[in-house]
Amino acid sequence: MSKLKMPNSLPEPNINENAKIVLQRRYQRKDTTGVVYETPKELFWRVASSIAEEERKYGESVYTPSKLAREFYDLMTSYRFLPNSPTLMNAGTGLGQLAACFVLPVEDSIEGIFDAVKHAAMIHKSGGGTGFSFSRLRAKESVVGSTGGVASGPLSFLKIFNCATEQIKQGGTRRGANMGILRVDHPDIMDFIKAKERDGELNNFNLSIGLTEQFMQAVEKKEDYDLIAPNTHEVVGQLNAREVFNILVNKAWESGDPGIVFLDRINRDNPTPAQGEIESTNPCGEQPLLPYEACNLGSINLGACFAKGKNGHDSEIDWEELRRIIHLSVRFLDNVIDASIYPLDKITETVERNRKIGLGVMGWADLLFQLNIPYNSQTAIDLGERVMKFMRDEARAASKQLAAERGPFPAYAESIFGETNLGPYRNATTTTIAPTGTLSIIAGCSSGVEPLFALSFVRNVMDDDKLLESNPFFEKALREADAYSTKLMEEIAKVGTIRKMDHLPESLRSVFVTAMDIQPIWHLKMQAAFQKYTDNAVSKTVNLPNEATREEIWDIYWKAYEYGCKGVTVYRDGSKMSQVLCTGDDKEKKDKEESGALSVVQDRPDVIYGFTQKIATGLGVLFLTVNEVNGKPFEVFATIGKSGGSITAKAEAIGRLVSLALRSGVEVREIVQQLKGIGGENPRFMKKHLVKSIPDAIAHVFESRYMQGDRVDASAASLNKELCPDCGEALVFEEGCHICKSCAYTKCG
């Protein structure tokens, strides 16, 4: 805990309603019973003062700890800068692990593999996410010399990592998140590419294929390329590069998985190549790291750096204010390295040797709105390059100043900077564009460098109340154009966009665009613009409409390579929910699917047990029998009224269809989504619950028994949307991850 006393004059932070909920749920300290006892003011002072305390270690600092603590507090509570979530959660506490992302090696031995599982569990428990390369593991059916047996291959061990992650609750604050990477020249690459064909498989992993320059050149020439055994380094086979690339594109079209990273390009920017190659990234792909490295991240709110034009001059960015924020933020993140208590000594050693930090941005879409610049314009692309070049140059200048005060990072002499006499710098890297899903809710700004997902939407709040929300800059622009009305905002909330609202001025419709309004090429150009001046990488999703073609995704993947991106993630709207249960490539299987002869329905055991629940409905008493296999519902029988009646027939039909869905592998949540809230002619209250119809009654039983308090919002139910497990709102896919705009849930930790 910090020794610095909170000043009496410290102002209360201005916190929006959404931020209050997120801070209480995820960041403010709680007692052993889960009751929050820390105020937002105390939270921000805890973080600011504990990070400023690290200044005491350096006698030549230009700041006193008390002065710097106040600077940090003002920086965060004005939402000009926020550090990554583990810092907000753990700074000034006994846990003290402040880094967001780690990479662990997976060695080609049982001891090495399970050491990695153990170390990942320790990191997840402390609040971090982990990245792994499985490329060192020998292929399946390779001989294991020590036992004379055969290896099971990377994919089998990947499932073990996934299962272990499922059991870790990260101190009750963050879910486990992983990245799994396999080189494209690994002999098991085709199994890895298809690893997430079945929806729900490896749910704790993002997967990416590590592409090489040699592979991409072979794609261009339609040539074969070699598969290399990692344990012997011998050529053990060949594949056609164009065919493999086409399969990657097809999988991205189907579900967005796996993504791709360009390993050679990443390693060209490796600042410490003498320490080895970079094999993997953190879970969202924006932070390439050496084995046992971690990185502390933070983001500057560009929307808060808008300077309104004076005396008739055009509005622009307040460059001097941005410079001040960058220099303070770099000092903050460098202090975080010293303040953090890492879960492994090896990580502590590697982090202190290279002292990588990753300063990024959020609020980019908000800044463009204020400047009246369309996201999908060359003006925006050019400004993105200018902003990020300024960020990189000033971050390095701040790192150079810290090196003068404290000394350069210990591995500086053997780094690319030492070899070229650049610097000296305090940090091996200074810039990263990381996901800001939760941080942007706290700051009340747009996420990262993404466009808005919706201009206006309805948020569920306490007691199922609905709250209409809209982007403040959009609302202001509507009012200035004398176009604002509550009815219009409700209309916009249904679709999220004004693209097709011809009654609104073109000047509004061209500037206030959303992710789905923008052609994919503009997403990619924006990513490349920021990547050009980013030390590490850029977390960004190329969002596509559901009707997007495989050819469009092929073009995105290829242009990402040509534009100099370090990787790319695409997501076709609704693709995960509409993909088939299991796909395959052999012709016989496809022929059976087309003819309807291939069934995925599980056979019924001879003996099966269950329960029968009595439910009063407006049409009579429903007796619902649910039989289970391994504790999960397997079949349903719904009986109401006398045999032969039309109501009985409908109940029986619903029961049969639900049974078919269960035996075909459909999840309980998906069934509840479709049945909950269906209205009937005679709704009836049952123990404070309104039963609207027979299907609604079945949904209530399933939700109560099998979803452990997890609730589904009937209004959000949709075949084409994945819903938040915390609040039931529809998830969106941006910055490389599924996130909830309502409660800040994220699948990526």
GUMARRO-172997 format. One record per residue (C-alpha): z negated, y negated, x. Coordinates in steps of 0.001 Angstrom, whole numbers. Layout:
// GUMARRO-172997
- Z,Y,X
...
// end
This chain:
// GUMARRO-172997
- 0,0,0
- 718,-3545,1159
- -2124,-5702,2460
- -423,-8827,1084
- -2178,-10269,-1941
- -65,-11286,-4881
- 54,-15111,-5058
- -1369,-16684,-8221
- 1711,-18874,-8420
- 4106,-15906,-8506
- 6386,-16358,-11548
- 6858,-13637,-14137
- 10290,-11974,-13906
- 12699,-12623,-16765
- 13490,-9157,-18121
- 15963,-8231,-20846
- 15035,-5655,-23479
- 17174,-2910,-21933
- 15605,-3492,-18518
- 12113,-3247,-20020
- 12857,228,-21318
- 14453,1385,-18042
- 11638,-20,-15887
- 8954,1605,-18044
- 10726,4930,-18169
- 11760,5234,-14525
- 10131,2745,-12179
- 6736,1391,-13246
- 3789,3449,-12023
- 2009,5767,-14444
- -1359,7490,-14479
- -1825,11256,-14598
- -1353,11255,-18380
- 1954,9391,-18160
- 618,6026,-19335
- 2258,3033,-17624
- -295,849,-15837
- 1991,-1292,-13662
- 3664,-4454,-14974
- 7216,-5412,-13937
- 5739,-8304,-11939
- 3470,-5882,-10067
- 6385,-3494,-9516
- 8581,-6104,-7850
- 5673,-7448,-5783
- 4775,-3900,-4692
- 8311,-3399,-3406
- 8736,-6878,-1899
- 5386,-6945,-109
- 5526,-3400,1280
- 9037,-3937,2697
- 8075,-7363,4125
- 5025,-5802,5829
- 7415,-4042,8233
- 8080,-7452,9793
- 4706,-7143,11584
- 6257,-4568,13922
- 8542,-7187,15443
- 6934,-10118,17230
- 10131,-12174,17417
- 10750,-12293,13646
- 11756,-15618,12126
- 9645,-14769,9072
- 5964,-14199,8409
- 5346,-11176,6153
- 3928,-13350,3363
- 6896,-15731,3410
- 9401,-12877,3534
- 7635,-11041,693
- 8101,-14085,-1532
- 11781,-14327,-500
- 12295,-10641,-1347
- 10466,-11008,-4658
- 12613,-13985,-5687
- 15763,-12154,-4549
- 15018,-9158,-6774
- 13596,-10968,-9827
- 16572,-13340,-9926
- 18665,-10139,-9920
- 20756,-11363,-7014
- 19958,-8163,-5103
- 18342,-4833,-5956
- 17683,-1857,-3648
- 18486,1754,-4571
- 16250,3522,-7091
- 13969,5467,-4692
- 12939,2168,-3068
- 12023,664,-6439
- 10149,3832,-7373
- 8363,4680,-4153
- 7929,1581,-1956
- 4226,891,-1481
- 3190,4310,-2858
- 1900,7461,-1229
- 5277,9206,-1603
- 7078,6523,382
- 10548,8158,464
- 12928,5232,-34
- 16438,6574,710
- 18920,7583,-1989
- 21288,9889,-183
- 21175,12648,2423
- 23523,15197,3967
- 22272,18587,5121
- 24147,21161,7225
- 24765,24681,5878
- 24912,27031,8853
- 26706,30392,8799
- 23584,32531,8717
- 21072,33629,6091
- 18364,31660,7886
- 20521,28520,8024
- 21608,28798,4392
- 18090,29160,3020
- 16720,26491,5341
- 19237,24175,3664
- 18046,25296,194
- 14435,24625,1187
- 15215,21235,2724
- 17270,20209,-317
- 14327,21062,-2583
- 12065,18839,-481
- 14575,15970,-689
- 15049,16348,-4448
- 11297,16353,-4961
- 11081,13060,-3051
- 13773,11422,-5186
- 16927,11799,-3057
- 20337,13365,-3641
- 22008,15744,-1196
- 25491,16469,82
- 26632,19710,1710
- 29714,21043,3390
- 30113,24781,2837
- 33032,24891,5269
- 31061,26592,8054
- 30362,29681,5922
- 32605,32667,6553
- 34926,33742,3772
- 34030,36405,1227
- 34551,39983,2427
- 34396,38896,6087
- 32467,41293,8296
- 28853,40357,9031
- 28272,41569,12576
- 24490,41810,12435
- 24457,44160,9432
- 27908,45701,9329
- 28210,44493,5741
- 30562,41934,4220
- 29942,38259,3442
- 29825,37021,-140
- 31444,33665,651
- 30605,29995,90
- 30860,30061,-3705
- 28119,32666,-4112
- 25711,30550,-2072
- 26767,27397,-3873
- 25410,28991,-7052
- 22067,29592,-5323
- 21852,25914,-4375
- 22693,24984,-7958
- 19995,27267,-9360
- 17373,25913,-6949
- 18228,22343,-7961
- 17705,23273,-11605
- 14058,24027,-10879
- 13227,20770,-9098
- 12169,17818,-11223
- 12090,15211,-8432
- 8564,14076,-9107
- 9427,13499,-12759
- 11557,10437,-11948
- 15040,11595,-10884
- 17153,14663,-11487
- 18552,16739,-8657
- 22107,15801,-7684
- 24403,17392,-5110
- 27832,17133,-3581
- 29559,20299,-2435
- 32604,20022,-151
- 34936,22689,1209
- 37784,22078,3641
- 41226,22723,2221
- 41975,25135,5107
- 39019,27432,4300
- 40167,30938,3229
- 38154,30719,-35
- 39616,27377,-1054
- 41287,28624,-4245
- 38023,30087,-5583
- 36298,26792,-4808
- 38956,24718,-6572
- 38484,26799,-9728
- 34676,26995,-9471
- 34021,24700,-12466
- 36711,26019,-14782
- 34077,27215,-17225
- 32306,24224,-18760
- 28648,24070,-17678
- 29100,25976,-14422
- 27499,24410,-11322
- 26169,21594,-13496
- 24038,20147,-10671
- 27018,19699,-8344
- 29906,17339,-7914
- 32628,19195,-6024
- 35264,17756,-3718
- 37995,19261,-1569
- 38117,18027,2014
- 41797,17209,2651
- 43210,16781,6148
- 46140,14731,7455
- 47901,17966,8388
- 47575,19241,4826
- 48871,15987,3309
- 51872,16025,5639
- 52573,19606,4554
- 52366,18507,891
- 54948,15825,1530
- 57285,18319,3247
- 56539,21158,764
- 55506,23366,3694
- 52939,26125,4121
- 49725,25432,5985
- 47246,27689,7794
- 43936,29015,6468
- 41365,29187,9283
- 38393,31571,9413
- 35418,29297,10240
- 33515,32019,12117
- 36414,33056,14416
- 38717,29978,14203
- 41641,32377,13742
- 44520,31933,11311
- 43944,34433,8491
- 46573,33365,5974
- 48803,30648,4627
- 49255,28751,1373
- 51944,26379,203
- 50452,22874,434
- 52460,21463,-2485
- 51325,24310,-4768
- 47668,23820,-3809
- 47969,20076,-4379
- 49500,20711,-7804
- 46575,22965,-8724
- 44129,20256,-7624
- 45949,17794,-9866
- 45869,20237,-12774
- 42115,20772,-12425
- 41569,17006,-12311
- 43643,16711,-15495
- 41619,19435,-17194
- 38124,18247,-16318
- 37977,15751,-13451
- 36661,18452,-11061
- 37017,18810,-8170
- 37580,15417,-6577
- 39177,14887,-3181
- 38022,13283,81
- 40172,12537,3120
- 38165,13955,6021
- 40314,12668,8881
- 40249,9143,7479
- 36471,9302,7090
- 36066,10439,10676
- 38336,7704,12014
- 35625,5319,10779
- 32759,7465,12086
- 30793,4928,14197
- 29070,7630,16279
- 31675,10372,16959
- 29727,11607,19984
- 27130,12969,17550
- 29668,15152,15752
- 32094,15111,12836
- 31241,13916,9363
- 31609,16923,7044
- 30197,15709,3746
- 29133,12778,1603
- 26301,12034,-791
- 26619,13119,-4479
- 28885,10273,-5644
- 31081,10296,-2550
- 30581,6734,-1321
- 28365,7552,1647
- 29814,9857,4345
- 26998,11025,6607
- 26390,13239,9611
- 24141,16277,9126
- 20496,15200,8644
- 21458,11567,8099
- 20197,9440,5224
- 21240,5992,4083
- 19374,3191,2354
- 21512,1376,-187
- 21302,-1879,-2107
- 23641,-4045,-4172
- 24283,-7775,-4551
- 25068,-9136,-8018
- 28326,-11044,-7554
- 28094,-12379,-11094
- 25062,-14408,-9970
- 27133,-16047,-7189
- 29414,-17965,-9547
- 29632,-21702,-8857
- 30647,-23803,-11839
- 33254,-26385,-10876
- 32072,-29972,-10557
- 33984,-33233,-11087
- 36959,-31416,-12533
- 37303,-28913,-9685
- 37983,-25252,-10451
- 35043,-22859,-10585
- 34680,-20465,-7667
- 32237,-18319,-5725
- 29189,-19985,-4178
- 29950,-18722,-682
- 26878,-20300,941
- 24564,-18679,-1590
- 26323,-15341,-1085
- 25836,-15691,2691
- 22112,-16340,2207
- 21748,-13303,-66
- 23640,-11033,2361
- 21450,-11973,5344
- 18218,-11449,3374
- 19504,-8159,1930
- 20441,-6759,5358
- 16959,-7603,6653
- 15472,-5952,3561
- 17461,-2728,4068
- 16701,-2576,7789
- 12994,-2883,6979
- 13374,-87,4434
- 14349,2273,7267
- 10997,1595,8965
- 9018,1760,5730
- 10488,5060,4513
- 8688,8365,4945
- 11421,10980,5227
- 10852,14589,4109
- 11978,16149,7440
- 11300,15163,11053
- 14952,15866,11880
- 16038,13330,9247
- 13598,10734,10580
- 15006,11226,14083
- 18657,10944,13002
- 18094,7951,10722
- 16207,6022,13397
- 18922,6819,15955
- 21738,5296,13865
- 19899,3050,11348
- 22738,3117,8785
- 22431,838,5776
- 24831,374,2864
- 24976,-3045,1229
- 27278,-3148,-1772
- 28017,-5132,-4917
- 27691,-5085,-8678
- 28689,-7643,-11299
- 32298,-7799,-10094
- 33749,-7693,-13620
- 31293,-10418,-14677
- 32427,-12639,-11811
- 36083,-12187,-12789
- 35233,-13073,-16401
- 33566,-16305,-15256
- 36550,-17147,-13069
- 39010,-16310,-15906
- 40803,-13807,-13698
- 42161,-10566,-15251
- 40879,-7425,-13505
- 44402,-5998,-13569
- 46047,-8787,-11575
- 47070,-9401,-7987
- 44777,-12440,-7991
- 41806,-10160,-8630
- 42931,-7723,-5929
- 43306,-10523,-3386
- 39899,-11943,-4307
- 38344,-8479,-3983
- 39628,-8235,-423
- 38362,-11732,365
- 34898,-11042,-1078
- 34497,-7742,737
- 35709,-9138,4052
- 33134,-11899,3702
- 30482,-9286,2843
- 31333,-7141,5871
- 31539,-10038,8307
- 28262,-11605,7161
- 26465,-8233,6989
- 27501,-7566,10594
- 26436,-11067,11587
- 23032,-10401,10024
- 22845,-7033,11797
- 23706,-8736,15088
- 20889,-11241,14531
- 18452,-8398,13884
- 19645,-6663,17062
- 18791,-9833,19002
- 15280,-9797,17501
- 14590,-6052,17493
- 17208,-4348,19652
- 20386,-2473,18621
- 20350,948,16994
- 19402,3495,19712
- 22803,5230,19719
- 24667,1932,20058
- 25799,2543,23669
- 27583,5787,22706
- 29031,4380,19458
- 32489,2920,18901
- 30876,-536,18996
- 29401,75,22438
- 32729,1320,23745
- 34562,-1805,22519
- 31740,-4283,23294
- 31395,-5290,19642
- 27928,-6286,18601
- 25373,-5290,19596
- 24410,-4380,16042
- 21114,-3228,14598
- 22856,-813,12214
- 25695,1686,12739
- 27057,812,9270
- 26223,-2072,6968
- 28395,-1812,3821
- 28840,738,1024
- 30009,315,-2594
- 27523,2585,-4368
- 27021,3385,-8077
- 24788,830,-9791
- 24471,2329,-13274
- 20688,1893,-13527
- 20455,-1193,-11322
- 23089,-3027,-13362
- 21096,-2413,-16558
- 18023,-3948,-14889
- 20097,-6885,-13622
- 21995,-7231,-16895
- 25381,-7147,-15176
- 28498,-4988,-14934
- 28445,-1846,-12778
- 29685,-1868,-9177
- 33348,-2848,-8888
- 34195,-1191,-12206
- 35664,-3009,-15204
- 33531,-3035,-18336
- 33644,156,-20364
- 33233,-1783,-23637
- 32997,-5476,-24509
- 30697,-4832,-27445
- 28845,-1760,-28634
- 25950,-582,-30793
- 22843,574,-28942
- 20219,2894,-30452
- 16701,1502,-30029
- 13277,2588,-31280
- 12995,4353,-34671
- 16761,4787,-34905
- 17345,1051,-35302
- 20802,-160,-34292
- 21259,-3180,-32045
- 24656,-4845,-31630
- 25227,-5859,-28017
- 28056,-7597,-26229
- 28896,-8896,-22779
- 27399,-12411,-22578
- 30432,-13933,-20838
- 32729,-12471,-23487
- 30519,-13784,-26285
- 30431,-17244,-24655
- 34221,-17274,-24350
- 34604,-16333,-28033
- 32310,-19158,-29093
- 34179,-21668,-26908
- 37439,-20522,-28532
- 35801,-20920,-31964
- 36536,-17235,-32630
- 33010,-15769,-32764
- 31641,-14066,-35853
- 29241,-11210,-36513
- 31952,-9386,-38448
- 34314,-9630,-35465
- 31654,-8317,-33075
- 31014,-5356,-35380
- 34756,-4670,-35470
- 34980,-4822,-31666
- 31953,-2538,-31305
- 33869,234,-33084
- 36586,314,-30412
- 35032,-1545,-27464
- 38187,-3511,-26702
- 40220,-6456,-28055
- 43522,-5287,-26582
- 45192,-4764,-29979
- 43556,-7685,-31803
- 46599,-9954,-32003
- 44712,-12586,-34015
- 42682,-13429,-30883
- 44138,-15767,-28227
- 46191,-14109,-25508
- 44091,-15953,-22915
- 41072,-13938,-24087
- 42878,-10621,-24412
- 44336,-10852,-20892
- 41043,-11688,-19142
- 38550,-9585,-21096
- 40001,-6147,-20410
- 38108,-2849,-20333
- 38468,315,-18273
- 40833,1959,-20752
- 42976,-1166,-21126
- 43889,-1093,-17457
- 46767,920,-16016
- 45519,3496,-13461
- 47309,1799,-10564
- 45083,-1288,-10938
- 41939,852,-10729
- 43276,2323,-7511
- 44387,-1002,-6054
- 40918,-2445,-6664
- 39281,529,-4956
- 41602,135,-1975
- 40953,-3627,-1804
- 37215,-3105,-1430
- 37645,-62,831
- 39671,-2110,3323
- 36526,-3960,4447
- 33815,-1386,3665
- 32230,560,6537
- 31491,3611,4438
- 33281,4285,1136
- 33669,3044,-2434
- 32281,4708,-5547
- 34905,4134,-8226
- 36480,6101,-11051
- 40114,5863,-12091
- 39700,6123,-15868
- 42595,7573,-17839
- 43293,7879,-21562
- 43248,11351,-23058
- 47053,11400,-23288
- 47485,10831,-19518
- 49811,13344,-17856
- 49432,15530,-14800
- 52247,13519,-13189
- 50165,10349,-13471
- 47217,12019,-11744
- 49550,13358,-9023
- 50687,9799,-8412
- 47090,8521,-8260
- 46076,11174,-5721
- 49074,10458,-3526
- 48716,6686,-3681
- 44995,6974,-2853
- 46112,8622,386
- 48772,5979,1019
- 46456,3049,196
- 43807,4110,2702
- 41072,5259,304
- 38534,7759,1633
- 38575,9762,-1557
- 39317,9376,-5245
- 37819,10451,-8562
- 39800,10504,-11793
- 38568,11127,-15303
- 40771,11676,-18334
- 38858,10622,-21434
- 37479,13604,-23342
- 38862,16147,-20881
- 35618,17996,-20182
- 34955,18674,-23834
- 38519,19741,-24669
- 39158,22090,-21782
- 39445,25803,-22496
- 36435,27997,-21840
- 38062,29707,-18909
- 41479,29233,-17396
- 43435,31560,-15214
- 46738,31630,-13438
- 48065,35117,-13906
- 50940,35449,-16356
- 49497,38372,-18312
- 46371,36422,-19208
- 48403,33396,-20303
- 50657,35579,-22473
- 47597,37044,-24201
- 46118,33576,-24778
- 49368,32370,-26342
- 49573,35385,-28619
- 45914,35176,-29602
- 45186,38630,-28186
- 42689,37436,-25573
- 39175,37152,-26994
- 36105,35658,-25328
- 33742,36668,-28161
- 30759,38721,-26968
- 30246,42158,-28502
- 27223,42605,-30775
- 24445,44891,-29465
- 23452,47825,-31683
- 19905,46500,-32093
- 19099,42783,-32326
- 15958,40865,-33348
- 15407,37410,-34777
- 13591,35317,-37378
- 14162,34029,-40901
- 13274,30454,-41875
- 12916,29168,-45412
- 14333,25666,-46006
- 14273,23682,-49242
- 17617,21978,-49856
- 18985,19958,-52762
- 21053,23002,-53776
- 18208,25501,-53699
- 16132,27411,-51163
- 18092,28376,-48032
- 17019,31469,-46105
- 18396,31144,-42574
- 18241,34243,-40377
- 18891,33687,-36670
- 19175,36714,-34390
- 18720,36230,-30649
- 19848,37829,-27407
- 17831,36983,-24282
- 16005,34253,-26164
- 19189,32467,-27234
- 20730,32381,-30729
- 23512,34931,-31101
- 24317,35108,-34806
- 23362,33380,-38052
- 23118,34535,-41687
- 22719,31826,-44331
- 21777,32878,-47868
- 21238,30577,-50862
- 21324,31255,-54591
- 22690,34368,-56247
- 25363,36519,-54648
- 28869,35615,-55737
- 28241,31908,-56331
- 30390,29262,-54684
- 27385,27724,-52885
- 26455,31141,-51513
- 30042,31639,-50327
- 29999,28297,-48510
- 26648,29107,-46862
- 27937,32508,-45774
- 31125,30941,-44370
- 29155,28375,-42381
- 26917,31145,-41016
- 29894,33235,-39942
- 31594,30317,-38174
- 28378,29311,-36383
- 27941,32954,-35308
- 31487,33048,-33960
- 30852,29845,-32007
- 27600,31191,-30531
- 29190,34498,-29522
- 32087,32557,-27946
- 29750,30673,-25635
- 29485,27355,-27475
- 26200,25616,-26635
- 23536,24942,-29266
- 23776,21186,-28646
- 27504,21212,-29434
- 26883,23049,-32716
- 24121,20616,-33664
- 26431,17693,-32839
- 28994,18947,-35338
- 26595,19902,-38176
- 23854,17278,-38000
- 24162,14427,-40465
- 26793,16008,-42735
- 25993,14645,-46179
- 25827,16509,-49474
- 25479,15631,-53119
- 21728,16418,-53329
- 19761,15430,-50197
- 16084,16405,-50194
- 13026,15571,-48077
- 11273,18465,-46347
- 8102,17653,-44343
- 9206,14079,-43529
- 12735,15281,-42665
- 15671,14485,-44934
- 17839,17586,-45428
- 21253,16214,-46357
- 23166,19489,-46818
- 23307,23161,-45838
- 25003,22460,-42474
- 22471,19657,-41807
- 19644,22128,-42514
- 21071,24623,-39991
- 21349,21841,-37420
- 17699,20908,-38027
- 16524,24480,-37385
- 18577,24783,-34198
- 17510,21372,-32903
- 13809,22036,-33618
- 13690,25524,-32134
- 16078,25443,-29188
- 16335,21889,-27925
- 12676,21286,-26897
- 12444,17789,-28348
- 15916,16795,-27163
- 17515,14938,-30065
- 21126,14470,-31116
- 22308,11253,-32712
- 24504,12321,-35612
- 26490,9096,-35517
- 27543,9799,-31924
- 28652,13371,-32532
- 32198,13936,-31354
- 34256,16751,-29949
- 35622,14399,-27304
- 32380,12862,-25988
- 29624,14348,-23884
- 26258,13058,-25100
- 23191,11860,-23209
- 20420,14506,-23181
- 17769,11761,-23196
- 18864,9521,-26071
- 21936,11149,-27668
- 24351,8295,-26960
- 27846,9053,-25658
- 28083,9274,-21861
- 30750,7364,-19959
- 32293,8398,-16651
- 32397,5660,-14023
- 31470,5244,-10363
- 32034,8972,-9931
- 29370,10114,-12382
- 28483,10569,-16045
- 26040,7817,-17013
- 24447,6546,-20225
- 24808,2836,-20911
- 21979,3015,-23441
- 19051,4469,-21470
- 20380,4620,-17862
- 20402,8441,-17701
- 22700,9656,-14946
- 23823,13136,-13977
- 23924,12067,-10337
- 20273,11200,-9856
// end
